[in-house]
Amino acid sequence: MDRWKREGLQSANSGLRNQIEHLLDTYEQQQPRLTEVFRQLEAVRGQANSPDQSVEVVVDANGVLTDLTLTAAALRKAPDQLARTILDAVHEAVGRARAQHTALTAPVATELDDLPDLSDIVDEMPNLREVRAFFRGEEKRAE
C-alpha cells in the first residue's frame, strides 16, 4: 500500500474514532439526566374531578386508572350517567398525565435530535430511533 493510501486510511480511522468518542462522551453526559427523567416519568399521575365533584380519578403515565373515588352523590346517579361522569373524568386525567409526560420529555427529545446515531457513523450499530420515539410520545400506549 502506498504512503498516500495509508495516510488516508489512518486519517479516516482517526476521524471515525474521534466521532465515536465524542458521541460516547455525549451519551455519558446525558445518562444522569435520562435516569432522572425516567424516574420522574414513573411518578407522573393525572388527577381529575367531575364538575359536580362526585367523582375523582387518578391515572398513571400510561393512562391506566389507578384510583377512583365516588361520593354518595355519584352513587345516586343513573348507571349510564355515572359511567359517563367517570369516563369524562378519566379522559381529563389522561390529558393531564400526557401534558406532564410531554413537559418532561420534550427537552430530552430535542437534545437527542441533535445527536447522530452510531448507525450514521458505522453500519450495523444500534440507533436511537426507539429512544427518540419514546421521548416524542410516539411509543405505543396502553389502551
C-alpha positions as CSV (number, residue, x, y, z in Angstrom):
1,M,0.0,0.0,0.0
2,D,1.5,3.3,-0.9
3,R,2.1,6.1,1.5
4,W,-0.9,8.2,0.4
5,K,-3.4,5.5,0.8
6,R,-2.0,4.5,4.2
7,E,-2.2,8.1,5.4
8,G,-5.7,8.5,4.0
9,L,-6.9,5.4,5.9
10,Q,-5.2,6.5,9.1
11,S,-6.8,9.9,8.8
12,A,-10.2,8.4,8.1
13,N,-9.8,5.9,11.0
14,S,-8.7,8.8,13.3
15,G,-11.7,10.9,12.3
16,L,-14.1,8.0,12.9
17,R,-12.6,7.3,16.3
18,N,-13.0,10.9,17.2
19,Q,-16.6,10.9,16.1
20,I,-17.4,7.8,18.2
21,E,-15.5,9.1,21.2
22,H,-17.5,12.4,21.0
23,L,-20.7,10.5,20.7
24,L,-19.9,8.3,23.7
25,D,-18.9,11.3,25.8
26,T,-22.2,13.0,24.9
27,Y,-24.2,9.8,25.9
28,E,-22.3,9.6,29.2
29,Q,-23.1,13.2,29.9
30,Q,-26.8,12.6,29.2
31,Q,-27.1,9.4,31.2
32,P,-27.8,11.1,34.6
33,R,-30.4,13.4,33.1
34,L,-32.1,10.5,31.3
35,T,-32.1,8.5,34.5
36,E,-33.8,11.4,36.3
37,V,-36.4,11.9,33.6
38,F,-37.3,8.2,33.7
39,R,-37.6,8.4,37.4
40,Q,-39.9,11.4,37.1
41,L,-41.9,9.7,34.3
42,E,-42.6,6.8,36.7
43,A,-44.2,9.3,39.1
44,V,-46.4,11.0,36.6
45,R,-50.1,11.0,37.6
46,G,-53.1,12.7,36.1
47,Q,-55.9,13.6,38.5
48,A,-59.4,15.0,37.7
49,N,-62.7,15.6,39.3
50,S,-66.1,15.6,37.7
51,P,-67.7,19.1,37.5
52,D,-70.0,18.3,40.4
53,Q,-67.1,16.8,42.5
54,S,-68.9,13.4,42.7
55,V,-66.1,11.5,41.0
56,E,-62.4,11.8,41.4
57,V,-60.0,9.7,39.3
58,V,-56.2,9.3,39.1
59,V,-54.4,7.7,36.1
60,D,-50.7,6.8,35.7
61,A,-48.4,8.0,32.9
62,N,-49.9,5.4,30.5
63,G,-53.5,6.5,31.2
64,V,-54.3,3.5,33.3
65,L,-56.8,4.2,36.0
66,T,-55.1,3.8,39.4
67,D,-57.6,5.3,41.8
68,L,-61.4,6.0,41.7
69,T,-63.3,7.8,44.4
70,L,-67.1,8.1,44.3
71,T,-69.2,10.2,46.6
72,A,-72.7,9.4,47.8
73,A,-73.9,11.8,45.2
74,A,-72.2,9.8,42.5
75,L,-73.9,6.6,43.7
76,R,-77.4,8.3,43.3
77,K,-76.8,8.8,39.6
78,A,-78.3,6.6,37.0
79,P,-75.8,3.9,35.9
80,D,-75.3,5.4,32.4
81,Q,-74.9,8.9,33.8
82,L,-72.3,7.6,36.4
83,A,-70.4,5.8,33.7
84,R,-70.3,9.0,31.5
85,T,-69.1,11.0,34.5
86,I,-66.3,8.6,35.3
87,L,-65.2,8.4,31.6
88,D,-65.2,12.1,31.3
89,A,-63.0,12.5,34.4
90,V,-60.7,9.7,33.2
91,H,-60.3,11.5,29.8
92,E,-59.4,14.7,31.5
93,A,-56.9,13.0,33.8
94,V,-55.3,11.2,30.9
95,G,-54.9,14.6,29.2
96,R,-53.2,16.0,32.3
97,A,-50.9,13.0,32.5
98,R,-49.9,13.3,28.9
99,A,-49.2,17.0,29.4
100,Q,-46.8,16.1,32.2
101,H,-45.2,13.5,30.1
102,T,-44.7,15.9,27.3
103,A,-43.3,18.6,29.6
104,L,-40.7,16.1,30.9
105,T,-39.7,14.5,27.6
106,A,-39.8,17.3,25.1
107,P,-36.5,18.9,26.1
108,V,-34.8,15.5,26.0
109,A,-36.3,14.6,22.6
110,T,-34.9,17.9,21.2
111,E,-31.4,17.2,22.6
112,L,-31.5,13.6,21.2
113,D,-32.4,15.0,17.8
114,D,-29.1,16.9,17.8
115,L,-27.1,13.7,18.3
116,P,-26.1,11.5,15.4
117,D,-26.8,7.8,15.7
118,L,-24.0,5.3,15.9
119,S,-25.6,3.7,12.8
120,D,-24.9,7.0,11.0
121,I,-21.2,6.6,11.7
122,V,-20.8,2.8,11.4
123,D,-23.2,0.4,9.7
124,E,-24.9,-2.2,11.8
125,M,-24.6,-0.2,15.0
126,P,-27.6,0.4,17.3
127,N,-29.6,3.6,16.8
128,L,-31.6,6.0,18.9
129,R,-34.9,5.8,16.9
130,E,-36.8,4.0,19.7
131,V,-35.4,6.3,22.4
132,R,-36.3,9.3,20.3
133,A,-39.8,7.9,19.6
134,F,-40.3,7.4,23.3
135,F,-39.4,10.9,24.2
136,R,-41.7,12.2,21.5
137,G,-44.5,10.2,22.9
138,E,-44.7,8.0,19.7
139,E,-44.3,4.7,21.5
140,K,-47.4,2.5,21.6
141,R,-49.5,3.4,24.6
142,A,-51.7,1.0,26.6
143,E,-55.3,1.4,25.7
